[in-house]
Structure formats: C-alpha cells, structure tokens
C-alpha cells in the first residue's frame, strides 16, 4: 500500500467514526486487535494510523455500516 493509499483509507475511517460518535472507539480497537488509544490519537492528529491496522479496522467497522 502506498502512503497516499494509506492516508486515503485512514481519512475514510476517521470520517466514518466522526460521523458516528456513538460507536465505542475502545470496542472497535479491541475488535480490530489494535492498542487502546490508537484511534483517539489518530483522530486528534497526534499520530498516523499504521498501515497494518487499517485492514483490521475496516473489517471491524463493516458491522457498523462501513464500506
């Protein structure tokens, strides 16, 4: 995955989560098997979403309507 592809997918995930603030971020992180607070740090711009976490997040978010 190129950096541009990673960034586009990250932006899509974060936009999805911001539109659905009732989704538990901690629950999503557990389902995606990524460290707690990762998504919060990405949402606030403190870090980038690692490419190896994107696929797991997308899979976990599908049950909430993510496409």
C-alpha positions as CSV (number, residue, x, y, z in Angstrom):
1,X,0.0,0.0,0.0
2,X,1.4,3.4,-0.9
3,X,1.5,6.3,1.5
4,X,-1.3,8.0,-0.4
5,X,-3.5,4.9,-0.3
6,X,-2.8,4.5,3.4
7,X,-3.7,8.2,4.0
8,X,-6.9,7.9,2.0
9,X,-8.1,4.9,3.9
10,X,-7.2,6.5,7.2
11,X,-9.2,9.6,6.3
12,X,-12.2,7.5,5.3
13,X,-12.1,5.5,8.6
14,X,-11.7,8.7,10.7
15,X,-14.5,10.5,8.8
16,X,-16.8,7.4,9.4
17,X,-16.0,7.4,13.1
18,X,-16.5,11.1,13.5
19,X,-20.0,10.9,11.8
20,X,-20.9,8.1,14.3
21,X,-19.8,9.3,17.6
22,X,-21.9,6.7,19.4
23,X,-19.6,3.9,18.3
24,X,-17.3,2.9,21.1
25,X,-13.7,3.5,20.0
26,X,-12.3,1.2,22.7
27,X,-14.6,-1.6,21.5
28,X,-13.6,-1.1,17.9
29,X,-9.9,-1.2,18.9
30,X,-10.4,-4.5,20.7
31,X,-12.3,-6.0,17.8
32,X,-9.5,-4.9,15.4
33,X,-6.9,-6.1,17.8
34,X,-5.0,-2.7,17.9
35,X,-3.7,-0.9,21.0
36,X,-6.2,1.1,23.0
37,X,-6.0,4.9,22.4
38,X,-4.6,4.4,18.8
39,X,-7.8,5.7,17.1
40,X,-8.1,8.7,19.6
41,X,-4.5,9.7,18.8
42,X,-5.2,9.4,15.0
43,X,-8.4,11.5,15.3
44,X,-6.6,14.3,17.1
45,X,-3.6,14.2,14.7
46,X,-1.1,13.0,17.2
47,X,-0.2,10.0,15.1
48,X,-0.8,8.3,11.8
49,X,-2.8,5.1,11.5
50,X,-0.3,2.4,10.8
51,X,-1.0,0.5,7.5
52,X,-1.0,-2.8,9.3
53,X,-4.0,-1.7,11.5
54,X,-6.2,-0.4,8.6
55,X,-7.4,-3.8,7.3
56,X,-8.5,-4.9,10.8
57,X,-10.2,-1.7,11.5
58,X,-12.1,-1.8,8.2
59,X,-13.2,-5.3,9.0
60,X,-14.4,-4.4,12.5
61,X,-16.3,-1.3,11.2
62,X,-18.2,-3.3,8.5
63,X,-20.7,-4.4,11.1
64,X,-21.5,-0.7,11.7
65,X,-22.1,0.1,8.0
66,X,-18.5,0.9,6.9
67,X,-18.0,0.3,3.1
